[in-house]
Structures are given as C-alpha cells and as structure tokens.
Amino acid sequence: MAQGLQLSQRLTQSLVLAPQLQQSLALLQAPTLELKALVEQELQQNPVLEENAQEEADIQENEDVSDGESKVESPDLAEPPADVTGEGQERNAEGPVDEFEAEFEKLVQLDQEWRDHFAQTNLPMNASAEDEEKRQFMFDSLVANTSLQENLLNQVRDSALPEDQWPVAEMLIGNIDDYGYLKATVEELAASTGVEAEKITTVLKVIQGFEPAGVGAHDLRECLMLQLERKGQQKSLEYRIVSEFMESLGKRRIPEIARGTSTDVDEVQAALERIARLEPRPGRAFLPDNDQYVLPEVFVVKSGDDFTVTTNNEHIPHLRISNTYKDLMSQRENSAEVRNYIREKIRAGKFLIKSLHQRQQTILNIAREIVSRQREFMEKGVAFLKPLTMVQVAEVVGVHETTVSRAVSGKYIQTPQGVFEMKYFFTAGIQTASGDGMSNTSVKDMISDIFKNEDQSKPLSDQEVVKMLKDKGIVIARRTVAKYRTELNILPSNLRKVY
C-alpha cells in the first residue's frame, strides 16, 4: 500500500459545551466586580440590551420569569432554549409573523403600563455641570505613588554628586530591587559596564546615604549595619551582634551570642529587641498598594433568633430588552433579515438575563445551606465551625458538586463574625472522643491559642500539644500539629525560646 496523505471521513461522539452553557458557567464563577465587567462587555456587543434602574429590576425580573420560553435549570444541567438558530417558519400575513413575534406582542402588552410609568419618573441620564466638575476634580486629585527608583533619582539630582557621575548612579539605582537591595556586585557591574570598580564603589557609598536608611545594601547584614551606622551606633552591642554573629542571630542562639560577646543573656535579649525594630526591607514603604478589596456576595444578618440571608444585588447590573427593539420586532414592514438579526440578539439577551438571575439564586441557595449547617459558628465564632463538604451542600441545593465549587469560587460572605471567603466553610473534619466531628479550622485555631498562651521561657513541643488536645477529646497526630503550626507561621520550640 502506497504511503501518503489521504482524506477520509468518520463519525465520532464527543462532549462539547455549548457557547451559551459556557457563558452561564462563566457568569456563575465570576465574582461581583468581574461579573460587572463581563456584563458591560455584553452590553457593548448586544444592542438590544440596556441597563435599567434599580427600582425597575424586580418588575423586569418578574416579567422574565413569567415569559413563555423554556426555563433554564442550574448551570451544570442547563440546556439551550429552543429554536436558538432562529429558523422558525413564518405564518401567513393575517396572524403573527412567527411564534417569536407572537411572544413579543404579548411581551409589549404586558410591559406597557410600567414603561409609561417609568418614562415619567425616571431621572435624566445627563449629570449637571457641577456634578461633572466635581467628578473631574476627584480624578485630577488622584496622585500616583512614587517608586523607590524615582525617589532615589530625585535624591541624586539634589545631592552633591558631580553630574558626570550621575550616569553611574542611575546604573546602580536601576539594579536596586523594590525592597532596596543591590542585586549585583560591584565587580559584576564593573565588568558589564566598563566603569572602574573604584568609581562605582564611591557612587554607591553616596547612594547608601540616601533615604530610606539601608538602601543599596547587598544583603540583610549590610542593610542592618547601614541603619545602625546612620544612628551612630557603631560601638553598640547591636552593631557587634549584626556584624559578627549574624548566623547565630538568625537561629536565635542567644547563649552562643552571649558567650561570644562576653555579656549576659538579658543584655543580648534586649539588644535583639532593638535590632527587631530595624527595617529589613528599606524599600517596602514605596511598594505599590497591593491590598485587595473584597465585595461580599452574600449578607448574613441576625434577625431575632434566626439569620436572614440575602445576596448583594446592588452591584449586579440589572438588564432588560430595549423597548425600541421590541417595537421593531412588532413592525411587519421590516425585512426578514432585520427580524432574524433582532431575534438572535434578543434571544441572547434573554438568556443572559436568565443566567444572571440563576446565578444569584444558586449562590443564595448555597449560602442558606451554609448558614443552616454553620449556625453555631454564626453565633459563637470559629471554635464552633463544623466539618462540611461540597457534596453535602450540592445534595440539598439540587445541583452538582462542581456547580457548588464554581459558585463559591472567589466569593465572600459577610457574617456576624466578619467577612469570610465562602470556601472557608468547607473543611475536613477531625473525629473527637465523643464521636462528633470538628472542623480542622477550629482545631488550628485551638493550636494557635495554645502556642499564644505558652510560657516563652519553656515553649511547648508538638508532642506536648498533641497531649493537650487529647485531654480535650481531640485525637491528632504529631505531624498534623507540625503542619498546622507551619501554616500558622509559628517557629519550632527551639527557635521560640526566650531566655
């Protein structure tokens, strides 16, 4: 048989997510702020969609629910609405043009009353000149943070450094990282730039005198020494410890440092406390503000003896089908091409609106089940958090486990105990002596309290913590305690000892 390229046909079966189902899953998984961006993108792409006012949302939502199209189930079981291709056959001229037009004739009749009402009560969209001026003033008042490198370059221009050495200073500043450390040696910079090492060292000494103190150091030891030198403490015990016993300092070998410096343990301990007040990362103050602000998806409020669970609909865009396109759909003089275009855009818009409603309802149902199972946590705190799996919630809500995972991903819930990520409530359990389950988060919180209240001169070992938990009816392995201690950023007992 001759070898070569050939064309052949074959039939195969494969599972493929429909585009509408992919969109529904993306909406479910997106947090509020990301969801708002997705909806705004759809508003730009679909001309029949428009955002209605908050007070109109309930009316529009009820209208969509009462609509005659097939109901969309939960995202993991969703099916595309019927006739999504728009290939329906037109009827005769006496009746409606097709089934879709009949549906919108009914829709126009139902919404005529509230349309007239809100046409009279809606406020104008254009803001006043005064409001626009205030808004512009606010944006003009925003000031970007100065980076560490920009700050150092400004100090170079204000320093007594000759202008012919400014290029060397700029080269050095360009090699200083965001934390204030020089990432290359003088020899490496001299070899790569062709500038004499002695000249680079001279300029580096000037930069190390800039603010913040400690900038331009090669390592932590030099950084701390520069800060102590700035304070005139070259003859202090702290300076000697940093310069001669840095390795012992990192391992907190206080007796070894005391013997090496011929001082007692108390003096060394006091010196270490003063060293701890120095800044190990001089450039930290110039780092950009990376604080992430979260917007709760769900609010839990105590109402009497019960808890009220509501979703955050304030920041969710409320959409409706534009009345202009509804009217165009009812006009028979439009060509079939125009009607087909409007039909497809309206179907896509209606599916988006239903997907948004389904998203909110799914998150609300999951949140209600979480609150129902974690009632003691809502009342008393972290110590009463119970084990909970996504399978348990999925069975009650009536969706698949993966749907629960998507729904809680990146979402936050505001409770009487504070704001928590919704995934926080899904934890594995540890069996207690009484047979009840306890969340590993609660156990971790107990371990944190044990270490917090220990005698610092006699820190507890992991095995001792195991025995203390066993006395409380919690059976746990030593390696598990060690794992939780590491996650809590607590040092081992030999490094926690205070002499």
N, C-alpha and C positions, 0 to 999 in steps of 0.2 A: 504494500500500500504506500502510495507516494505521500511524503510529508509536505506540509504547507499550511497556510492559513485558510480556514474554511468558515462559512457562515452556517449556523444551524438554529433551529427553533426548539424550545422546550417549555413545558408548563411547570411552574413551581408555586408552592404556597408559602407565604411569609406574613408575619405580623407587622403591620405598619400603622403608626399613629396618624390619624387624620389631622390635617392642619388645624381644624377647629378644636380638636381634643388637645393638641399640643398647646394651643393658646390658652385653653381652660386650665391646664396644669401649670402653665407659666404664671397665670394670674393667681392661682391658689398659693403657689410657693413664694411669690414676691412679697416682701414686707411693704408697709404702707407707702413709704416715700418712693420706693422703686415701682410700686403699683401705679402711683400717680404719674410717674414718668411714662410708663407703658400706655396708660390711658390717653395721656396727652399726645403720644405718638399716633395712636389710633384716631384721635380727633383730627389730626392733620391729614391722615391718609383717607379717611372716610368722610365725605362731605355731608352725608345725611345725619351724622351725629352732631349733637350740640350739648353743652353742659347747662343744666338747668339749676335754678336757685335751690338752696337747702330746703325751703318750705314747700317746694314742688315735688320733692323726691318721693314722698310717701304716695302721692297721687299717681305719679308715673309708675312707681313700683307695683301698685295695685292693678294698674292698667295692664302692665306686662304680665302679671300673674294670671289675670282673667282672660288673657289672649287665647285664641284657639289653637295655637301651634302646639306641637308635642312638647311635653315637659322634659327639661334636661335633668337627668339624675346626677348623682355625685360624680365628680370628675373622673374617678377611676372606672366608672361604669357608663360614662356619658356616650350618647350616640348623636351623630349629626342630625339636625332637623330634616324632616322630609323635604324632598324636592329642592335640595340646595343648589342644583345645577340650573334651576330656572327654566326647565324645558317643558313646562306645563302647556297644554293645548289651550288656545283661546276659544271662547264660546262665541255664539252669534252676537250680532250688534245690539239685539234687544236687551239682553241680560248683561251682567258684568263682563268685562273683558276676559278675566280668568279668575280662578279661585283666590289668587293672591290679591287681586283688586277688590274682590268681594270682601275679603278680610279687612282691607284698609278703608273701605266705605263704612264698615261697622266701626272701625277704629276712629275715624274722623267724627262720626256721630257721637261716640262716647266722650271724646275729649273736648267737644265744642264749648261746653259750659266752663270748665276750668281754664280753657285757653282765653276766653273772653275776660274771665275774672282776673287772671294774672296780667293780661295786657294792660289793665287799668291800674294794678297795684305795684307792678314791678318798678324798681328804681332805674334811672338811666344808667347805662353802662359806662359813659364817659365821666371820668373824675373831674373835679373842678381844678382850675389853675392853681389854687392854693394847695390842694392835695398833691398835685403833681410836683409843685415846687418843694414841698416837704419831703416827698419821696426822693427827689433828686439830691436834696441836701443830705439825706441819710446815706445815699450811695457815695457821695463825694466825701463824706466824713470817715468812710472806712479806710483804715491805714494798714498796709501790709507790714508784717513783722520783718525787721532787718535780720539778715542771716549773719552767722558768725564771720564768714569771709568778708562780707560787706563792712561789718563793724571794724575788722582788723585793717582793711584797706583805708578806711577813713582815718584810723589812728596813724597809719603810715604817713599820710599826707600832712597830718598835724604834728608829726614828730620832728626831731632834729636830724633825721636820717637824710643824707645828701640825695639829691634827685637821681644821680647816676646809679645809686644803689636801690632805687625803687623797683626796677625790674626783678632784681634778686628777691626782694621782699615779696613781690607779687607771686613769684615762683614758689616760694616757701609757703605762703598762705594758701596757694592752690593745692598744696599737698597736705594741708591740715584737714582732718575729717570733721564731721559735725559735732563730735564730742570734744574737740580741741586738741587732739593728739597729732603729732607729725608722723606720717605713716612711712617715711623713707629716711634712711640715714644720711648724714652729711656726705659720706663717701659716695653713696649711690647717686645723690643729686649732682655732685661734682662730676661724676663720670658721665651722666646723661646730658648735662647742660654745658660742660666745658668751663664752668666757672670755678675758680680756685676754692678749695675747701676752706681755707682760712677766711676768705671773704664771706662765704656762706655762713660760717660759724659766727662771725661778727654781726651780721644782719640778724641771725637767729637769736642772739642774745638780746638785741633790741626788741624783737617781737615778743620774746618771753617776758618782757617788762610791761607789755600791754595788758589791758583788761579783756577778759577776766583773768584773775591770777591763776597761774598754772598752765596757761595756753602755750602750745608749741612744744610740750614735753614729748619724749619718745615713749615713756611707759608710766605706770602709776607711781612708781618710786620717785622718779624725777618730778612728776606733777606735784606730789605732796611736798617734796623738798622745796620746789619753787614757791609754793604758797607759804611755807614756814619762813623762807628767806625774805619774802615780801613783808612779813610781820617782824623781821629782825630776831628770829628765834633760832639762829644757827647754833647756839650753845645750849639749847634746851634738851631735855630728856627725849621729847618727842622727835626732834631732829635726829638724834643719835639712833633711836629705835628704827626710824624710817630708813636711814642711810645704811645701817649696819645689820639690822635684824628683820628685814622685810619678809623673808621666807617664814621666820618664826611668827611674825605678826599675822601673816595670812592664815596660819594654822592655830593661832591663839595659844601658843606655847608660852604662857605667861611666866611660869617658874624659870624656863630656859632664858627668857629675856631678862628676868630679874638677876639671874646669876651673871649673865654677860655684861650687864650694865652696873653691877655691884650696888643694886638698890633693892628695896624690899618690894614685895608683891603689891602692896597697896599703892605705892608710888607709880608702879608700872600700870596698874589698873586705871589710875587717874589720868596718866598720860595717854592711854589708849582711848579713853573717853574724849579727850581733847582732839586726838587725831581723827576720831569718828566725825567730828564737826567740820572737817575739811571737805572740799568738793572733789570727788574722784573723777567727775566729768565736767570740766570747766565750761564746755560749750552747750551744756544741757539747757541753759536759760534761753538760748537762741534757737532751739529746735522748734519746728512748727507745731502748732496746737493740734495734736492728734486725738483729742478727746472725741469720742463718738457719742452723739446724742441719739437716744432711742425714743421712739414714739410708741407707746403701748397700743396694742391692737385690741385689748380687752380690759375692761374695768370691773373690779370686784369690790362691791361696797356692802358693808354690813347694814342690814335693814331689820331692826328688831332682833329676833332670834335666828333669822335666816340671812343668806347672802344673795345680793342681786348681781347678776352677770349681764353686762352689756358690751357691745362691740363699739369701737371707735369709728363712727361714720362721718365725723367732722371733716377729716382729711381725705376721705374717699370721694373722688369725683362722681357726681350724680348726672347720668346721661339720659338723653331721650332722643327720639327720632324727630328731626326737624319738621315742623309743620309745613314748611314750604314744599318739601319733597313729598309729604303726604298728599298735599293738594295736587302736585304734579302727577302723582300716581293715579288720581281720580279723573284726570283730564284725558279723554279718549282721543283728542286730536294729536297727541304725541305719538311719534313713530314707535314701532315695536322695539327698535334698538335702544331708544331712550328708556322705555319702560323696563327692558331687560337689565339695563345698567342700574337703574334706580332700585329694581327688585333685588339684585345681588347685594348692593350696598346696604339696603335696609335689612336684609336677612343677616348680613354680617354684623350690623349694628345691634340688632335684637339679640343675636347670640352672645355678643359681648356684654350687653346689659344683663342678660340672664346669668352669664358666668360670674359677673361681679356679685350679683345677688346670692348665687350659690356659694361663692367663696365666703362671703360674710356669714351665711347660715352654717356652713360647715365649721368654721372657726368658732362660732358661738356654741354650737352643739358640743364640740370637743372641750371648750373652756368650761361649760356647765358640768360636764362629766368629771373634769379635773377637780373643780371646786367641790363637787359632791363627794369624791373619794378622799380629798385632802382637807376636809372640814376642820380637823384638829389643827392642821398647820395654819389655816387662816385665822384661827382663834388664838393659838398659843405660840407658834413660831417653828423654827427649823427643827428643833428636837423632836417634833411630832410628825415629821414628814414620813409618809408611808411608801413602801415599795409600789411601783406602778409601771406597767408595760404598755406599749402602744397597742398591742393585741387586745388587751382588756378594754381599752377605750374604743377601739375600732369595732368590737363586737356590739357594744352598746349603741354607738352612734350609727352603725349600719353601713360603714364604709370599709375599704381595705386598709390594712396596716400601713401600706405605702402612702395612702392618702393622708393619714394622720401625720406621718413623718413630714410630708410636704407642707401640710397646713401649719405645723408648729415651727418649721424651719425659719430661723431669724425673726420670730415673732416674740413680743414681750407682753406680759400681763401685769397690770397694776393691782396689787392686793393690799389688804390692811397691814401686811408685814413688809411691804416695799414692792419694788418693781423687779420682776424675775423673768428670765427667758422661759418660754413655755416648755422647752426641753428639760429645764431644771427639775420638773416634777416627775419625769420619767427616770427612775433609778432602780437599780437592782436591790434586792433585799438580803438581809443577814438574819438568820434564824436566831431567836433568843431562847433562853431556857424555858420560858413559859409557852413556847410554841408559836408566838406571834412573830410577824416579820417586822424588821426595822430597816428603814432606808439607809444605804451606805453613806448618803449625805449627812444624815443625822449622826451616824457613828463617827464620821470625820469631824463633825462639829464637836462631839464629845471629846475626841482625842485632842483637838485644838484647845479646849478648855482645860484639859488635864495638864498639857505642857505649859499653858499660860500661868497656872497656879502652882507650878512645881517650885521647889527650893533651888534657886540658881547655883547655890554652892554644892548641891548634890543633885544634879539633873537626873531625870528618870531615863532608864534604858527602855528599849522597845519591849523587852520581855516583861518588865515591871508594869508597863501599860497594859499588856495582854492580861496579866493577873488582875489588875484593877477593873478592866472591862468584864472579866469573867465573874468577879464579885457582883457586878451589876446585872448578870444574866446574859451577857453578850459573849459568845464564843467566837474568837477570831484568831487567825494565825499571826505569828510574829512578822512574817514577811509582808502581810497585808498592812500591819501597823506601820512598818517601814515605808511601804509605798504611799500610804496616806500622809505620813509625815513629810515625805519628799514633795508631794503635791501641795502641801501647806507651806512649803519653803521654810521648814524647821530643820535646823542643823542637827547632826548626831550629838549624843550626850557628851562626848569628849570635846566637842567644839562649843557647847553651850555653857560649859562650866565657868563660873565667875569666882575668882579667888578672893 
